[in-house]
Amino acid sequence: MATEIKAPVFPESVADGTIATWHKKVGEPVSRDEVICDIETDKVVLEVVAPADGSLVAIIKGEGDTVLSDEVIAQFEAGAGAAAAPAVEQAVAQTQAGAAPVVERTEAVSGQAPAVRKALSETGIAAADVQGTGRGGRITKEDVANHQTKPAANVTPLSVAVGERIEKRVPMTRLRKRVAERLLSATQETAMLTTFNEVNMKPIMELRKQYKDAFEKRHGARLGFMSFFVKAVTEALKRYPAVNASIDGDDIVYHGYYDIGVAVSSDRGLVVPVLRDTDRMSYAEVEAGIGAYAAKARDGKLSIEEMTGGTFTITNGGTFGSLLSTPILNQPQTGILGMHKIQERPMAVNGQVEILPMMYLALSYDHRMIDGKEAVGFLVAIKELLEEPAKLILDL
């Protein structure tokens, strides 16, 4: 007897999702708890697993379709090696309310998702000629698009006419769309300004060089620069609570806790997992937390809860070589700190010129909430704490 496979129950902050990939075809055997489908939301990718050993007998929502929380997306039949049942598929199609569902009767035959079959049909490319990069070697729409720009094996490529230019068009992911919406909203709905300063990184670099091996041996985590910045930001937020606040309509919400978001780049786009209660975290806990989030971001395993909330954000463009930038606010937060590349520069120290490893810092803030005096004072506090890490460590 067929049972319904439903989309997960989405949190209140997620309205709907999109079927990203079906990892199993109709009639293909599947094991209990094996991932059969990925649903992409504007924050994370959610996995749908098989409830038991068996197989899909009908796919109600095809790749690219929008699904709501707890909506039926497929029909499943328990029993190892269960085959596709056309009669069941027809019955499912007849019982669905509204528009006829997308039932993949040809999926077991063609072996390709609807979007891929359409792309192959429109381009005239044979599926056997395309190298699949999806799970289990399945072909994706991107594989078809990439194949068009590559010469076939053992075939001499045709000469390209002078002036001919090739374009590639791919749809935005839901995450990329959501990031774009939030960034545009921040520039249009806030009085955003950016103030700059610079910090001498030599004291932290020397401290890190001296203790990094012992730190890693003791705590099992690599000692980087981010823990110093997170702790310095946390201390500065204590001194300037307006920077740790947010605006909710006509109200100002002052947060009595310190949840620092750390912007992480992933293949799907920019994500901001949150370190909770950083005032209570040790340097080792900060480093371990950031490392775990980075690994999850690469694997697309971050949960919605791990990216929800946050009272302040740190972003590090220096990892990509950026020398100076103006970060955009992560609403409803009122401040974001931008780190940048460490660059050796000649600096005047006690009347003498010294070559020092310097980093530009950028603080973007919402002027509706934070006055310039507070913003500058906050950034100067971070600078002073980083240039004298003993004060930071000893809570001075």
C-alpha positions in Angstrom: 0.0 0.0 0.0 1.4 3.4 -1.0 2.1 6.0 1.6 2.6 9.8 1.3 6.0 11.4 1.3 5.7 15.0 2.6 8.0 18.0 2.6 9.4 18.8 6.1 7.5 21.2 8.3 9.3 24.5 7.6 10.0 27.1 10.4 7.9 30.2 10.5 10.7 32.2 8.8 10.5 29.9 5.7 7.4 30.3 3.5 8.1 27.6 1.0 10.8 25.6 -0.8 11.8 24.3 -4.2 12.5 20.7 -5.2 16.2 20.8 -6.0 17.0 17.2 -6.8 15.4 13.8 -6.8 18.1 11.3 -6.0 15.8 8.3 -6.7 13.7 7.4 -9.7 10.3 5.9 -9.7 10.7 2.1 -9.1 14.3 2.3 -8.0 15.0 0.4 -4.7 15.7 2.6 -1.7 16.8 1.8 1.9 15.3 3.2 5.0 16.6 6.7 6.0 18.3 7.0 2.6 18.1 10.5 1.1 15.6 10.6 -1.8 15.1 14.3 -2.3 16.6 17.7 -1.5 14.4 20.7 -0.9 16.1 24.1 -1.2 14.7 27.0 0.8 16.0 30.5 1.0 18.2 29.6 3.9 19.2 25.9 3.8 18.8 22.7 1.8 16.6 20.2 3.6 16.9 16.4 3.0 13.9 14.1 2.7 14.6 10.5 3.6 12.8 7.2 2.9 10.5 6.1 5.7 11.4 2.4 5.1 12.9 0.0 2.6 11.0 0.2 -0.7 10.6 2.4 -3.7 8.9 5.5 -5.1 5.7 4.8 -7.0 5.0 8.4 -8.0 6.7 11.7 -7.9 4.1 14.4 -7.4 6.4 17.4 -7.3 9.2 17.5 -9.9 12.5 19.3 -9.8 12.0 23.0 -9.8 8.5 22.9 -8.4 7.6 25.0 -5.4 6.4 23.1 -2.3 4.8 24.3 0.9 5.4 23.1 4.4 4.2 19.5 5.0 2.9 19.2 1.4 2.8 15.8 -0.4 5.6 15.5 -2.8 5.6 11.8 -3.7 4.0 8.3 -3.1 6.1 5.6 -1.5 5.6 1.8 -1.3 7.3 -0.2 1.4 9.0 -3.5 0.5 12.5 -3.9 -0.8 12.7 -3.6 -4.6 9.2 -2.4 -5.0 8.5 -1.5 -8.6 6.8 1.5 -10.1 3.0 1.1 -10.3 1.4 3.0 -13.2 -2.1 2.3 -11.8 -1.1 3.9 -8.5 0.4 6.9 -10.2 -2.8 7.4 -12.1 -4.8 7.2 -8.9 -2.6 9.7 -7.2 -2.9 12.1 -10.1 -6.7 11.8 -10.0 -6.9 12.4 -6.2 -4.8 15.6 -6.1 -6.7 18.8 -5.7 -6.3 21.7 -8.1 -3.9 21.4 -11.1 -2.7 18.0 -12.2 0.5 17.1 -10.4 3.7 16.4 -12.1 4.0 12.6 -12.2 7.2 11.2 -13.6 6.0 8.2 -15.5 8.9 8.4 -17.9 11.5 8.8 -15.2 12.2 5.1 -14.8 12.7 4.9 -18.5 14.7 8.0 -19.3 16.6 8.1 -16.0 16.7 11.9 -16.1 14.8 14.6 -14.2 12.2 16.6 -16.2 14.3 19.8 -16.2 17.3 17.8 -17.6 15.2 16.1 -20.2 13.9 19.4 -21.4 17.4 20.9 -21.6 18.6 17.9 -23.6 15.7 18.1 -25.9 16.1 21.9 -26.5 19.9 21.6 -27.2 19.7 18.3 -29.2 22.4 16.8 -27.0 22.4 13.1 -26.3 22.4 12.2 -22.6 25.2 9.6 -23.3 27.5 12.4 -24.3 27.1 14.4 -21.1 29.3 13.8 -18.1 27.1 13.9 -15.0 28.3 15.6 -11.9 25.2 15.0 -9.7 24.8 12.4 -7.0 25.4 9.0 -8.4 26.6 10.4 -11.7 23.2 11.9 -12.6 23.1 14.7 -15.1 22.2 18.2 -14.0 21.0 21.2 -16.0 24.4 22.8 -15.4 26.1 19.7 -16.9 24.0 20.2 -20.1 24.9 23.9 -20.2 28.6 23.2 -19.7 28.6 20.5 -22.3 27.5 23.1 -24.9 30.7 25.1 -24.4 33.1 22.0 -24.6 34.3 20.3 -27.8 33.3 16.6 -28.1 36.1 14.1 -27.5 38.2 13.2 -30.6 36.4 15.9 -32.6 38.1 19.0 -34.0 36.3 22.0 -32.6 34.8 24.4 -35.2 36.4 27.8 -35.5 34.4 30.6 -33.9 33.5 33.5 -36.1 35.1 36.8 -35.4 32.9 38.8 -33.0 30.8 35.8 -31.8 30.3 35.8 -28.1 29.0 32.9 -26.0 26.6 33.4 -23.1 25.6 31.0 -20.4 22.3 31.5 -18.6 21.5 29.7 -15.3 18.7 30.3 -12.9 19.5 31.9 -9.5 19.2 29.6 -6.5 16.7 30.4 -3.8 19.5 31.3 -1.4 21.1 33.6 -3.9 17.7 35.3 -4.5 17.1 35.7 -0.8 20.6 37.2 -0.2 20.0 39.7 -3.1 16.7 40.7 -1.6 18.1 41.2 1.9 21.1 43.2 0.7 18.9 45.4 -1.5 16.5 45.9 1.4 19.4 46.9 3.7 20.6 49.6 1.3 17.1 51.0 0.8 15.6 50.8 4.3 18.5 51.8 6.5 20.5 55.0 6.9 23.7 53.0 6.4 27.1 54.6 6.9 30.6 53.1 7.1 33.5 54.3 9.2 37.1 53.0 8.8 40.2 52.4 10.9 43.3 50.3 10.8 44.9 47.9 13.2 48.4 46.8 13.7 48.2 43.0 13.6 51.8 42.4 14.8 51.0 41.7 18.5 48.4 39.1 17.6 50.6 37.5 15.0 53.5 37.2 17.4 51.2 35.8 20.1 49.7 33.3 17.7 53.1 32.3 16.4 54.3 31.6 19.9 51.4 29.6 21.1 49.6 28.1 18.1 51.2 24.7 18.4 50.5 24.4 22.1 47.0 25.7 21.6 46.2 23.1 19.0 47.7 20.3 21.0 45.7 21.3 24.1 42.4 22.2 22.5 42.4 20.3 19.2 41.5 23.5 17.3 43.7 25.7 15.2 44.4 29.2 16.6 43.4 31.7 14.0 42.7 35.4 14.0 38.9 35.1 14.2 38.7 34.2 17.8 40.6 37.4 18.7 38.2 39.5 16.6 35.1 37.7 18.0 36.2 38.3 21.6 37.2 41.9 20.8 33.8 42.6 19.2 32.1 41.1 22.2 33.9 43.3 24.6 33.3 46.4 22.5 29.6 45.5 22.3 29.5 45.5 26.1 30.8 49.1 26.1 28.5 50.3 23.3 25.2 48.5 23.7 23.5 50.5 20.9 25.6 48.6 18.4 24.3 45.3 19.8 20.7 46.5 19.4 18.1 46.2 16.6 15.2 48.2 15.3 11.7 46.6 15.4 9.2 49.1 13.9 9.2 52.1 16.1 11.0 50.2 19.0 14.6 49.8 19.8 15.5 46.3 21.1 18.6 46.2 23.3 19.9 42.6 23.5 21.3 41.5 26.8 23.3 38.7 25.1 26.0 38.5 22.4 25.3 36.3 19.4 27.9 36.9 16.7 27.2 35.9 13.1 30.3 35.0 11.1 29.8 35.3 7.3 30.9 32.2 5.4 31.1 31.7 1.7 29.7 28.5 0.2 29.0 27.2 -3.2 25.3 28.1 -2.8 26.1 31.7 -1.7 26.8 33.7 1.4 25.5 32.2 4.7 25.9 33.6 8.3 25.9 31.0 11.0 25.7 32.4 14.5 28.0 31.8 17.5 25.7 32.0 20.6 26.7 33.7 23.9 30.2 34.6 22.8 30.9 36.4 26.1 30.8 32.9 27.7 32.9 31.2 25.0 36.7 30.5 25.3 39.0 31.2 22.4 39.2 27.5 21.7 35.3 27.2 21.7 35.2 30.1 19.2 37.7 28.5 16.9 36.1 25.1 17.1 32.6 26.6 16.4 33.8 28.6 13.4 35.6 25.5 12.0 32.5 23.3 12.4 30.3 25.9 10.7 32.7 26.3 7.8 32.6 22.5 7.2 28.8 22.4 7.4 28.6 25.3 4.9 30.8 23.5 2.4 28.6 20.4 2.7 25.3 22.3 2.7 24.5 20.9 6.2 23.8 24.1 8.1 20.4 24.1 9.8 18.0 27.0 9.9 18.4 27.3 13.7 22.2 27.7 13.2 21.6 30.7 10.9 18.7 32.4 12.8 19.2 35.4 15.0 22.4 37.1 15.7 23.0 40.6 17.2 26.1 41.5 15.2 28.0 40.2 12.2 31.6 39.8 11.2 32.6 39.3 7.6 36.2 38.7 6.4 36.9 39.8 2.8 40.6 39.4 3.5 40.4 35.7 2.9 39.8 36.6 -0.8 42.4 39.3 -0.9 40.2 42.4 -0.3 42.2 45.3 1.0 39.2 47.6 1.8 35.4 47.3 1.4 32.1 48.6 2.8 30.1 45.7 4.2 26.3 45.8 4.0 24.1 45.4 7.1 22.6 42.1 8.0 19.1 43.3 9.0 17.7 43.7 11.6 21.1 44.1 13.1 22.5 47.7 13.2 26.2 47.0 12.8 28.6 44.8 10.8 32.4 44.6 11.0 34.5 44.1 7.9 37.9 42.5 8.2 40.4 42.7 5.3 43.8 41.5 4.0 46.8 42.0 6.2 49.2 44.1 4.3 52.7 45.2 5.3 52.9 49.0 5.1 55.4 51.7 6.3 54.0 53.3 9.5 55.3 56.1 11.7 56.0 54.7 15.2 57.6 57.2 17.7 59.0 59.3 15.0 60.5 56.3 13.2 59.3 54.5 10.1 58.5 50.8 10.6 57.1 48.2 8.3 54.1 46.7 10.1 51.4 44.2 9.2 48.3 46.4 9.0 44.6 45.6 8.4 41.9 48.0 7.5 38.7 47.6 9.5 35.3 48.8 8.3 32.2 49.3 10.5 28.9 49.7 8.6 26.2 50.9 10.9 22.6 52.1 10.9 22.7 55.9 11.6 19.0 55.8 12.7 20.2 53.8 15.7 23.8 54.6 16.2 25.4 58.1 16.2 28.8 58.6 14.6 30.5 59.2 18.0 29.3 55.7 19.1 30.3 54.0 15.9 33.8 55.5 15.9 34.3 54.8 19.6 33.2 51.2 19.0 35.7 50.7 16.2 38.5 52.3 18.2 37.8 50.0 21.1 38.2 47.0 18.8 41.4 48.4 17.4 42.9 49.0 20.9 41.9 45.6 22.2 43.5 43.9 19.2 46.7 45.9 19.4 47.0 45.1 23.1 45.7 41.5 23.3 46.8 41.3 26.9 44.0 43.7 27.8 41.6 41.5 25.9 42.7 38.3 27.5 42.9 39.8 31.0 39.5 41.6 30.6 41.1 45.1 31.2 
